[in-house]
């Protein structure tokens, strides 16, 4: 998923602030679901909410670096999915940051966990690490 860094992503040290990576991971994972027609952030009755995230940093990125976020499914449960995510400077062979991002699926109306919908599960199975 290609993404664009923003001026306000930089911190006083001249590189992307660590919170920007979490925002990129969130945007990339949800962007894949939106592009597949599986998520309408404003109205989908079943949504994934973040239950856990983790990031390990390897090298700095900074504005105006274009980046790409790679996404694979690391673990698929009944109502949760853990993604393996990695942020790369565009066209770079090595990740600048990598981590995990876990969604628990809930009913928007009740906030209670619910099984991952079949169409979501099908996409996630296709994205599984092999």
N, CA, C and O atoms as a GROMACS GRO file, in nm:
protein
  520
    1UNK      N    1   0.085  -0.116   0.000
    1UNK     CA    2   0.000   0.000   0.000
    1UNK      C    3   0.090   0.124   0.000
    1UNK      O    4   0.160   0.148   0.099
    2UNK      N    5   0.091   0.201  -0.107
    2UNK     CA    6   0.172   0.324  -0.110
    2UNK      C    7   0.106   0.433  -0.025
    2UNK      O    8  -0.015   0.452  -0.031
    3UNK      N    9   0.186   0.504   0.052
    3UNK     CA   10   0.138   0.614   0.135
    3UNK      C   11   0.235   0.730   0.124
    3UNK      O   12   0.349   0.713   0.080
    4UNK      N   13   0.190   0.846   0.164
    4UNK     CA   14   0.272   0.966   0.157
    4UNK      C   15   0.299   1.020   0.296
    4UNK      O   16   0.207   1.037   0.376
    5UNK      N   17   0.425   1.046   0.325
    5UNK     CA   18   0.456   1.112   0.452
    5UNK      C   19   0.410   1.257   0.444
    5UNK      O   20   0.395   1.313   0.336
    6UNK      N   21   0.388   1.315   0.560
    6UNK     CA   22   0.342   1.454   0.568
    6UNK      C   23   0.442   1.536   0.648
    6UNK      O   24   0.517   1.482   0.730
    7UNK      N   25   0.443   1.664   0.626
    7UNK     CA   26   0.533   1.755   0.696
    7UNK      C   27   0.520   1.737   0.847
    7UNK      O   28   0.621   1.732   0.918
    8UNK      N   29   0.397   1.727   0.898
    8UNK     CA   30   0.377   1.718   1.042
    8UNK      C   31   0.411   1.580   1.100
    8UNK      O   32   0.401   1.561   1.221
    9UNK      N   33   0.450   1.483   1.015
    9UNK     CA   34   0.494   1.353   1.066
    9UNK      C   35   0.636   1.362   1.123
    9UNK      O   36   0.673   1.279   1.206
   10UNK      N   37   0.714   1.460   1.080
   10UNK     CA   38   0.850   1.475   1.130
   10UNK      C   39   0.849   1.525   1.274
   10UNK      O   40   0.761   1.600   1.315
   11UNK      N   41   0.949   1.482   1.349
   11UNK     CA   42   0.966   1.533   1.485
   11UNK      C   43   1.084   1.631   1.486
   11UNK      O   44   1.146   1.652   1.382
   12UNK      N   45   1.116   1.690   1.600
   12UNK     CA   46   1.225   1.789   1.604
   12UNK      C   47   1.362   1.733   1.563
   12UNK      O   48   1.453   1.809   1.532
   13UNK      N   49   1.377   1.601   1.563
   13UNK     CA   50   1.505   1.540   1.526
   13UNK      C   51   1.518   1.518   1.377
   13UNK      O   52   1.622   1.470   1.330
   14UNK      N   53   1.413   1.554   1.299
   14UNK     CA   54   1.421   1.546   1.155
   14UNK      C   55   1.383   1.411   1.096
   14UNK      O   56   1.409   1.386   0.978
   15UNK      N   57   1.321   1.323   1.175
   15UNK     CA   58   1.273   1.197   1.119
   15UNK      C   59   1.128   1.175   1.164
   15UNK      O   60   1.078   1.246   1.251
   16UNK      N   61   1.063   1.076   1.104
   16UNK     CA   62   0.925   1.052   1.140
   16UNK      C   63   0.912   1.016   1.286
   16UNK      O   64   0.986   0.933   1.338
   17UNK      N   65   0.818   1.079   1.352
   17UNK     CA   66   0.789   1.046   1.490
   17UNK      C   67   0.734   0.905   1.497
   17UNK      O   68   0.666   0.861   1.404
   18UNK      N   69   0.763   0.834   1.604
   18UNK     CA   70   0.722   0.694   1.613
   18UNK      C   71   0.571   0.674   1.598
   18UNK      O   72   0.528   0.570   1.547
   19UNK      N   73   0.490   0.769   1.642
   19UNK     CA   74   0.345   0.752   1.630
   19UNK      C   75   0.300   0.752   1.485
   19UNK      O   76   0.194   0.697   1.453
   20UNK      N   77   0.378   0.814   1.395
   20UNK     CA   78   0.340   0.816   1.254
   20UNK      C   79   0.338   0.676   1.195
   20UNK      O   80   0.254   0.646   1.110
   21UNK      N   81   0.428   0.590   1.239
   21UNK     CA   82   0.431   0.453   1.187
   21UNK      C   83   0.302   0.378   1.220
   21UNK      O   84   0.249   0.304   1.137
   22UNK      N   85   0.251   0.398   1.342
   22UNK     CA   86   0.125   0.335   1.380
   22UNK      C   87   0.010   0.387   1.293
   22UNK      O   88  -0.078   0.310   1.254
   23UNK      N   89   0.012   0.515   1.263
   23UNK     CA   90  -0.091   0.572   1.175
   23UNK      C   91  -0.081   0.513   1.035
   23UNK      O   92  -0.183   0.486   0.971
   24UNK      N   93   0.041   0.494   0.986
   24UNK     CA   94   0.059   0.434   0.853
   24UNK      C   95   0.012   0.290   0.853
   24UNK      O   96  -0.053   0.246   0.757
   25UNK      N   97   0.042   0.214   0.957
   25UNK     CA   98  -0.004   0.075   0.965
   25UNK      C   99  -0.158   0.072   0.964
   25UNK      O  100  -0.218  -0.008   0.893
   26UNK      N  101  -0.219   0.158   1.043
   26UNK     CA  102  -0.365   0.165   1.052
   26UNK      C  103  -0.424   0.200   0.916
   26UNK      O  104  -0.519   0.136   0.870
   27UNK      N  105  -0.369   0.302   0.851
   27UNK     CA  106  -0.420   0.344   0.720
   27UNK      C  107  -0.404   0.235   0.616
   27UNK      O  108  -0.494   0.215   0.534
   28UNK      N  109  -0.293   0.164   0.618
   28UNK     CA  110  -0.269   0.059   0.519
   28UNK      C  111  -0.364  -0.060   0.539
   28UNK      O  112  -0.424  -0.107   0.442
   29UNK      N  113  -0.377  -0.108   0.661
   29UNK     CA  114  -0.465  -0.223   0.687
   29UNK      C  115  -0.609  -0.188   0.650
   29UNK      O  116  -0.675  -0.264   0.581
   30UNK      N  117  -0.657  -0.074   0.696
   30UNK     CA  118  -0.794  -0.036   0.665
   30UNK      C  119  -0.811  -0.001   0.518
   30UNK      O  120  -0.917  -0.023   0.461
   31UNK      N  121  -0.706   0.054   0.457
   31UNK     CA  122  -0.711   0.084   0.314
   31UNK      C  123  -0.730  -0.041   0.229
   31UNK      O  124  -0.803  -0.038   0.131
   32UNK      N  125  -0.664  -0.150   0.267
   32UNK     CA  126  -0.681  -0.277   0.196
   32UNK      C  127  -0.827  -0.322   0.205
   32UNK      O  128  -0.885  -0.366   0.105
   33UNK      N  129  -0.886  -0.312   0.323
   33UNK     CA  130  -1.025  -0.353   0.342
   33UNK      C  131  -1.121  -0.263   0.264
   33UNK      O  132  -1.217  -0.312   0.205
   34UNK      N  133  -1.095  -0.134   0.263
   34UNK     CA  134  -1.179  -0.040   0.188
   34UNK      C  135  -1.168  -0.069   0.038
   34UNK      O  136  -1.270  -0.077  -0.031
   35UNK      N  137  -1.044  -0.086  -0.013
   35UNK     CA  138  -1.024  -0.114  -0.155
   35UNK      C  139  -1.092  -0.243  -0.198
   35UNK      O  140  -1.137  -0.255  -0.313
   36UNK      N  141  -1.100  -0.341  -0.108
   36UNK     CA  142  -1.165  -0.468  -0.139
   36UNK      C  143  -1.318  -0.459  -0.128
   36UNK      O  144  -1.388  -0.557  -0.156
   37UNK      N  145  -1.369  -0.343  -0.088
   37UNK     CA  146  -1.513  -0.326  -0.073
   37UNK      C  147  -1.570  -0.391   0.052
   37UNK      O  148  -1.689  -0.418   0.060
   38UNK      N  149  -1.484  -0.416   0.150
   38UNK     CA  150  -1.525  -0.486   0.272
   38UNK      C  151  -1.546  -0.393   0.392
   38UNK      O  152  -1.597  -0.437   0.495
   39UNK      N  153  -1.509  -0.267   0.379
   39UNK     CA  154  -1.520  -0.176   0.492
   39UNK      C  155  -1.566  -0.039   0.445
   39UNK      O  156  -1.509   0.020   0.354
   40UNK      N  157  -1.671   0.009   0.509
   40UNK     CA  158  -1.712   0.149   0.499
   40UNK      C  159  -1.694   0.203   0.640
   40UNK      O  160  -1.775   0.175   0.728
   41UNK      N  161  -1.587   0.280   0.663
   41UNK     CA  162  -1.557   0.324   0.800
   41UNK      C  163  -1.674   0.393   0.871
   41UNK      O  164  -1.683   0.387   0.994
   42UNK      N  165  -1.761   0.458   0.797
   42UNK     CA  166  -1.870   0.531   0.860
   42UNK      C  167  -1.993   0.446   0.889
   42UNK      O  168  -2.072   0.481   0.976
   43UNK      N  169  -2.010   0.332   0.817
   43UNK     CA  170  -2.137   0.264   0.832
   43UNK      C  171  -2.132   0.111   0.842
   43UNK      O  172  -2.236   0.048   0.864
   44UNK      N  173  -2.017   0.049   0.825
   44UNK     CA  174  -2.013  -0.097   0.834
   44UNK      C  175  -2.062  -0.142   0.971
   44UNK      O  176  -2.016  -0.090   1.073
   45UNK      N  177  -2.155  -0.240   0.976
   45UNK     CA  178  -2.208  -0.284   1.106
   45UNK      C  179  -2.108  -0.367   1.186
   45UNK      O  180  -2.120  -0.379   1.308
   46UNK      N  181  -2.010  -0.426   1.117
   46UNK     CA  182  -1.905  -0.503   1.184
   46UNK      C  183  -1.772  -0.441   1.145
   46UNK      O  184  -1.744  -0.422   1.027
   47UNK      N  185  -1.690  -0.409   1.246
   47UNK     CA  186  -1.562  -0.342   1.221
   47UNK      C  187  -1.451  -0.405   1.304
   47UNK      O  188  -1.477  -0.467   1.408
   48UNK      N  189  -1.329  -0.388   1.259
   48UNK     CA  190  -1.213  -0.431   1.335
   48UNK      C  191  -1.159  -0.314   1.416
   48UNK      O  192  -1.139  -0.205   1.363
   49UNK      N  193  -1.136  -0.338   1.544
   49UNK     CA  194  -1.077  -0.235   1.629
   49UNK      C  195  -0.942  -0.286   1.677
   49UNK      O  196  -0.922  -0.406   1.695
   50UNK      N  197  -0.850  -0.195   1.699
   50UNK     CA  198  -0.715  -0.233   1.738
   50UNK      C  199  -0.713  -0.282   1.882
   50UNK      O  200  -0.757  -0.213   1.974
   51UNK      N  201  -0.661  -0.403   1.899
   51UNK     CA  202  -0.646  -0.460   2.032
   51UNK      C  203  -0.500  -0.460   2.076
   51UNK      O  204  -0.470  -0.461   2.195
   52UNK      N  205  -0.409  -0.458   1.978
   52UNK     CA  206  -0.266  -0.460   2.009
   52UNK      C  207  -0.190  -0.409   1.888
   52UNK      O  208  -0.230  -0.430   1.773
   53UNK      N  209  -0.080  -0.340   1.914
   53UNK     CA  210   0.011  -0.302   1.807
   53UNK      C  211   0.154  -0.301   1.863
   53UNK      O  212   0.177  -0.286   1.983
   54UNK      N  213   0.246  -0.319   1.772
   54UNK     CA  214   0.387  -0.327   1.809
   54UNK      C  215   0.469  -0.278   1.691
   54UNK      O  216   0.430  -0.300   1.576
   55UNK      N  217   0.581  -0.213   1.718
   55UNK     CA  218   0.667  -0.167   1.610
   55UNK      C  219   0.813  -0.174   1.653
   55UNK      O  220   0.849  -0.135   1.764
   56UNK      N  221   0.896  -0.225   1.562
   56UNK     CA  222   1.041  -0.227   1.581
   56UNK      C  223   1.100  -0.142   1.469
   56UNK      O  224   1.068  -0.160   1.352
   57UNK      N  225   1.188  -0.050   1.507
   57UNK     CA  226   1.246   0.044   1.412
   57UNK      C  227   1.386   0.000   1.370
   57UNK      O  228   1.467  -0.040   1.453
   58UNK      N  229   1.412   0.008   1.240
   58UNK     CA  230   1.541  -0.032   1.186
   58UNK      C  231   1.620   0.085   1.128
   58UNK      O  232   1.742   0.090   1.141
   59UNK      N  233   1.550   0.177   1.064
   59UNK     CA  234   1.615   0.294   1.005
   59UNK      C  235   1.512   0.407   0.996
   59UNK      O  236   1.391   0.382   0.998
   60UNK      N  237   1.560   0.527   0.987
   60UNK     CA  238   1.471   0.644   0.988
   60UNK      C  239   1.411   0.672   0.851
   60UNK      O  240   1.472   0.649   0.746
   61UNK      N  241   1.290   0.722   0.856
   61UNK     CA  242   1.223   0.781   0.741
   61UNK      C  243   1.194   0.925   0.776
   61UNK      O  244   1.189   0.959   0.895
   62UNK      N  245   1.174   1.010   0.677
   62UNK     CA  246   1.139   1.149   0.704
   62UNK      C  247   1.061   1.206   0.587
   62UNK      O  248   1.067   1.155   0.475
   63UNK      N  249   0.987   1.313   0.615
   63UNK     CA  250   0.919   1.386   0.509
   63UNK      C  251   1.026   1.445   0.418
   63UNK      O  252   1.121   1.504   0.469
   64UNK      N  253   1.014   1.432   0.289
   64UNK     CA  254   0.901   1.392   0.206
   64UNK      C  255   0.913   1.249   0.148
   64UNK      O  256   0.870   1.225   0.035
   65UNK      N  257   0.970   1.158   0.223
   65UNK     CA  258   0.985   1.021   0.172
   65UNK      C  259   0.850   0.960   0.135
   65UNK      O  260   0.758   0.960   0.216
   66UNK      N  261   0.838   0.907   0.013
   66UNK     CA  262   0.722   0.824  -0.016
   66UNK      C  263   0.747   0.687   0.048
   66UNK      O  264   0.861   0.639   0.048
   67UNK      N  265   0.645   0.625   0.101
   67UNK     CA  266   0.664   0.496   0.166
   67UNK      C  267   0.565   0.393   0.110
   67UNK      O  268   0.465   0.427   0.047
   68UNK      N  269   0.597   0.268   0.136
   68UNK     CA  270   0.509   0.157   0.103
   68UNK      C  271   0.496   0.073   0.229
   68UNK      O  272   0.595   0.047   0.298
   69UNK      N  273   0.375   0.031   0.259
   69UNK     CA  274   0.352  -0.056   0.374
   69UNK      C  275   0.312  -0.193   0.322
   69UNK      O  276   0.212  -0.208   0.252
   70UNK      N  277   0.392  -0.293   0.359
   70UNK     CA  278   0.360  -0.431   0.325
   70UNK      C  279   0.275  -0.491   0.436
   70UNK      O  280   0.296  -0.464   0.554
   71UNK      N  281   0.178  -0.572   0.396
   71UNK     CA  282   0.084  -0.631   0.491
   71UNK      C  283   0.067  -0.779   0.460
   71UNK      O  284   0.048  -0.818   0.345
   72UNK      N  285   0.075  -0.860   0.564
   72UNK     CA  286   0.044  -1.003   0.553
   72UNK      C  287  -0.030  -1.045   0.679
   72UNK      O  288  -0.015  -0.982   0.784
   73UNK      N  289  -0.108  -1.149   0.669
   73UNK     CA  290  -0.179  -1.201   0.786
   73UNK      C  291  -0.090  -1.303   0.854
   73UNK      O  292  -0.046  -1.401   0.793
   74UNK      N  293  -0.063  -1.278   0.980
   74UNK     CA  294   0.024  -1.362   1.062
   74UNK      C  295  -0.055  -1.468   1.137
   74UNK      O  296  -0.010  -1.582   1.153
   75UNK      N  297  -0.176  -1.431   1.184
   75UNK     CA  298  -0.260  -1.523   1.261
   75UNK      C  299  -0.404  -1.485   1.240
   75UNK      O  300  -0.441  -1.368   1.245
   76UNK      N  301  -0.486  -1.585   1.215
   76UNK     CA  302  -0.628  -1.562   1.191
   76UNK      C  303  -0.710  -1.646   1.289
   76UNK      O  304  -0.705  -1.769   1.286
   77UNK      N  305  -0.784  -1.578   1.375
   77UNK     CA  306  -0.868  -1.646   1.473
   77UNK      C  307  -1.014  -1.636   1.437
   77UNK      O  308  -1.049  -1.599   1.325
   78UNK      N  309  -1.100  -1.667   1.533
   78UNK     CA  310  -1.245  -1.662   1.510
   78UNK      C  311  -1.294  -1.517   1.495
   78UNK      O  312  -1.370  -1.485   1.404
   79UNK      N  313  -1.248  -1.430   1.587
   79UNK     CA  314  -1.293  -1.291   1.584
   79UNK      C  315  -1.176  -1.192   1.579
   79UNK      O  316  -1.197  -1.072   1.592
   80UNK      N  317  -1.054  -1.242   1.560
   80UNK     CA  318  -0.939  -1.152   1.555
   80UNK      C  319  -0.843  -1.194   1.445
   80UNK      O  320  -0.837  -1.310   1.403
   81UNK      N  321  -0.768  -1.095   1.400
   81UNK     CA  322  -0.666  -1.118   1.298
   81UNK      C  323  -0.543  -1.038   1.338
   81UNK      O  324  -0.553  -0.921   1.378
   82UNK      N  325  -0.426  -1.100   1.327
   82UNK     CA  326  -0.302  -1.029   1.354
   82UNK      C  327  -0.228  -1.015   1.221
   82UNK      O  328  -0.198  -1.113   1.153
   83UNK      N  329  -0.200  -0.891   1.188
   83UNK     CA  330  -0.127  -0.859   1.066
   83UNK      C  331   0.021  -0.840   1.097
   83UNK      O  332   0.057  -0.787   1.202
   84UNK      N  333   0.106  -0.883   1.007
   84UNK     CA  334   0.248  -0.847   1.008
   84UNK      C  335   0.258  -0.732   0.911
   84UNK      O  336   0.217  -0.743   0.796
   85UNK      N  337   0.312  -0.621   0.957
   85UNK     CA  338   0.320  -0.499   0.876
   85UNK      C  339   0.464  -0.450   0.873
   85UNK      O  340   0.541  -0.470   0.967
   86UNK      N  341   0.500  -0.386   0.762
   86UNK     CA  342   0.636  -0.331   0.750
   86UNK      C  343   0.631  -0.205   0.664
   86UNK      O  344   0.564  -0.202   0.560
   87UNK      N  345   0.702  -0.102   0.708
   87UNK     CA  346   0.710   0.024   0.634
   87UNK      C  347   0.844   0.034   0.565
   87UNK      O  348   0.949   0.016   0.628
   88UNK      N  349   0.841   0.061   0.437
   88UNK     CA  350   0.961   0.072   0.354
   88UNK      C  351   0.966   0.210   0.290
   88UNK      O  352   0.863   0.264   0.252
   89UNK      N  353   1.085   0.268   0.278
   89UNK     CA  354   1.100   0.381   0.188
   89UNK      C  355   1.070   0.324   0.050
   89UNK      O  356   1.116   0.215   0.017
   90UNK      N  357   0.994   0.396  -0.031
   90UNK     CA  358   0.950   0.343  -0.160
   90UNK      C  359   1.065   0.279  -0.237
   90UNK      O  360   1.171   0.340  -0.253
   91UNK      N  361   1.043   0.159  -0.282
   91UNK     CA  362   1.136   0.080  -0.364
   91UNK      C  363   1.257   0.026  -0.287
   91UNK      O  364   1.346  -0.033  -0.348
   92UNK      N  365   1.261   0.046  -0.156
   92UNK     CA  366   1.372  -0.008  -0.076
   92UNK      C  367   1.353  -0.157  -0.053
   92UNK      O  368   1.240  -0.206  -0.045
   93UNK      N  369   1.464  -0.229  -0.044
   93UNK     CA  370   1.459  -0.374  -0.022
   93UNK      C  371   1.438  -0.409   0.126
   93UNK      O  372   1.379  -0.512   0.157
   94UNK      N  373   1.487  -0.324   0.215
   94UNK     CA  374   1.478  -0.352   0.359
   94UNK      C  375   1.376  -0.259   0.425
   94UNK      O  376   1.365  -0.141   0.389
   95UNK      N  377   1.303  -0.314   0.522
   95UNK     CA  378   1.203  -0.235   0.594
   95UNK      C  379   1.270  -0.136   0.689
   95UNK      O  380   1.371  -0.168   0.752
   96UNK      N  381   1.215  -0.019   0.699
   96UNK     CA  382   1.259   0.079   0.798
   96UNK      C  383   1.197   0.051   0.934
   96UNK      O  384   1.255   0.084   1.038
   97UNK      N  385   1.079  -0.011   0.932
   97UNK     CA  386   1.010  -0.047   1.056
   97UNK      C  387   0.920  -0.166   1.026
   97UNK      O  388   0.867  -0.180   0.916
   98UNK      N  389   0.904  -0.252   1.126
   98UNK     CA  390   0.814  -0.367   1.110
   98UNK      C  391   0.744  -0.393   1.242
   98UNK      O  392   0.793  -0.356   1.349
   99UNK      N  393   0.630  -0.456   1.231
   99UNK     CA  394   0.558  -0.484   1.354
   99UNK      C  395   0.437  -0.569   1.332
   99UNK      O  396   0.425  -0.640   1.232
  100UNK      N  397   0.346  -0.561   1.428
  100UNK     CA  398   0.221  -0.636   1.420
  100UNK      C  399   0.107  -0.544   1.460
  100UNK      O  400   0.124  -0.442   1.527
  101UNK      N  401  -0.009  -0.585   1.416
  101UNK     CA  402  -0.127  -0.501   1.432
  101UNK      C  403  -0.246  -0.596   1.443
  101UNK      O  404  -0.278  -0.665   1.346
  102UNK      N  405  -0.312  -0.602   1.557
  102UNK     CA  406  -0.421  -0.695   1.578
  102UNK      C  407  -0.555  -0.624   1.580
  102UNK      O  408  -0.575  -0.528   1.654
  103UNK      N  409  -0.646  -0.672   1.497
  103UNK     CA  410  -0.784  -0.626   1.496
  103UNK      C  411  -0.872  -0.731   1.562
  103UNK      O  412  -0.858  -0.850   1.534
  104UNK      N  413  -0.961  -0.688   1.649
  104UNK     CA  414  -1.068  -0.772   1.699
  104UNK      C  415  -1.195  -0.719   1.634
  104UNK      O  416  -1.222  -0.599   1.637
  105UNK      N  417  -1.272  -0.810   1.575
  105UNK     CA  418  -1.395  -0.770   1.508
  105UNK      C  419  -1.508  -0.760   1.609
  105UNK      O  420  -1.528  -0.848   1.692
  106UNK      N  421  -1.582  -0.648   1.598
  106UNK     CA  422  -1.693  -0.621   1.689
  106UNK      C  423  -1.815  -0.577   1.609
  106UNK      O  424  -1.804  -0.530   1.496
  107UNK      N  425  -1.931  -0.594   1.671
  107UNK     CA  426  -2.053  -0.533   1.618
  107UNK      C  427  -2.050  -0.387   1.661
  107UNK      O  428  -2.038  -0.356   1.779
  108UNK      N  429  -2.062  -0.300   1.564
  108UNK     CA  430  -2.056  -0.156   1.594
  108UNK      C  431  -2.163  -0.117   1.696
  108UNK      O  432  -2.136  -0.039   1.787
  109UNK      N  433  -2.282  -0.171   1.682
  109UNK     CA  434  -2.395  -0.131   1.769
  109UNK      C  435  -2.375  -0.173   1.914
  109UNK      O  436  -2.417  -0.101   2.005
  110UNK      N  437  -2.312  -0.288   1.937
  110UNK     CA  438  -2.301  -0.339   2.074
  110UNK      C  439  -2.160  -0.329   2.132
  110UNK      O  440  -2.143  -0.329   2.254
  111UNK      N  441  -2.059  -0.321   2.043
  111UNK     CA  442  -1.921  -0.321   2.089
  111UNK      C  443  -1.872  -0.458   2.131
  111UNK      O  444  -1.762  -0.471   2.185
  112UNK      N  445  -1.951  -0.561   2.105
  112UNK     CA  446  -1.917  -0.698   2.145
  112UNK      C  447  -1.843  -0.769   2.032
  112UNK      O  448  -1.872  -0.747   1.915
  113UNK      N  449  -1.746  -0.855   2.067
  113UNK     CA  450  -1.676  -0.933   1.965
  113UNK      C  451  -1.773  -1.018   1.884
  113UNK      O  452  -1.874  -1.066   1.935
  114UNK      N  453  -1.738  -1.037   1.758
  114UNK     CA  454  -1.819  -1.116   1.666
  114UNK      C  455  -1.727  -1.189   1.569
  114UNK      O  456  -1.614  -1.143   1.546
  115UNK      N  457  -1.770  -1.300   1.514
  115UNK     CA  458  -1.684  -1.369   1.417
  115UNK      C  459  -1.650  -1.280   1.297
  115UNK      O  460  -1.729  -1.197   1.255
  116UNK      N  461  -1.531  -1.300   1.245
  116UNK     CA  462  -1.489  -1.228   1.126
  116UNK      C  463  -1.581  -1.266   1.010
  116UNK      O  464  -1.601  -1.386   0.986
  117UNK      N  465  -1.638  -1.169   0.938
  117UNK     CA  466  -1.727  -1.202   0.826
  117UNK      C  467  -1.655  -1.286   0.720
  117UNK      O  468  -1.534  -1.275   0.702
  118UNK      N  469  -1.732  -1.371   0.652
  118UNK     CA  470  -1.676  -1.466   0.555
  118UNK      C  471  -1.593  -1.398   0.446
  118UNK      O  472  -1.485  -1.447   0.412
  119UNK      N  473  -1.640  -1.288   0.391
  119UNK     CA  474  -1.566  -1.220   0.284
  119UNK      C  475  -1.433  -1.165   0.335
  119UNK      O  476  -1.332  -1.170   0.265
  120UNK      N  477  -1.433  -1.112   0.457
  120UNK     CA  478  -1.308  -1.065   0.520
  120UNK      C  479  -1.212  -1.182   0.537
  120UNK      O  480  -1.094  -1.174   0.504
  121UNK      N  481  -1.265  -1.291   0.590
  121UNK     CA  482  -1.183  -1.410   0.616
  121UNK      C  483  -1.120  -1.460   0.486
  121UNK      O  484  -1.003  -1.499   0.486
  122UNK      N  485  -1.195  -1.459   0.378
  122UNK     CA  486  -1.143  -1.505   0.249
  122UNK      C  487  -1.024  -1.418   0.206
  122UNK      O  488  -0.922  -1.471   0.162
  123UNK      N  489  -1.037  -1.286   0.217
  123UNK     CA  490  -0.926  -1.196   0.184
  123UNK      C  491  -0.807  -1.222   0.275
  123UNK      O  492  -0.693  -1.229   0.229
  124UNK      N  493  -0.833  -1.236   0.404
  124UNK     CA  494  -0.725  -1.258   0.502
  124UNK      C  495  -0.651  -1.389   0.476
  124UNK      O  496  -0.529  -1.396   0.489
  125UNK      N  497  -0.724  -1.493   0.441
  125UNK     CA  498  -0.661  -1.621   0.409
  125UNK      C  499  -0.569  -1.607   0.288
  125UNK      O  500  -0.463  -1.670   0.282
  126UNK      N  501  -0.609  -1.525   0.191
  126UNK     CA  502  -0.526  -1.502   0.073
  126UNK      C  503  -0.401  -1.421   0.108
  126UNK      O  504  -0.301  -1.427   0.036
  127UNK      N  505  -0.405  -1.345   0.218
  127UNK     CA  506  -0.292  -1.262   0.261
  127UNK      C  507  -0.204  -1.333   0.363
  127UNK      O  508  -0.108  -1.273   0.414
  128UNK      N  509  -0.234  -1.458   0.394
  128UNK     CA  510  -0.163  -1.529   0.501
  128UNK      C  511  -0.018  -1.554   0.464
  128UNK      O  512   0.015  -1.584   0.350
  129UNK      N  513   0.070  -1.540   0.566
  129UNK     CA  514   0.211  -1.574   0.550
  129UNK      C  515   0.219  -1.723   0.523
  129UNK      O  516   0.148  -1.802   0.584
  130UNK      N  517   0.305  -1.760   0.434
  130UNK     CA  518   0.320  -1.902   0.400
  130UNK      C  519   0.456  -1.950   0.438
  130UNK      O  520   0.489  -2.067   0.417
   0.00000   0.00000   0.00000
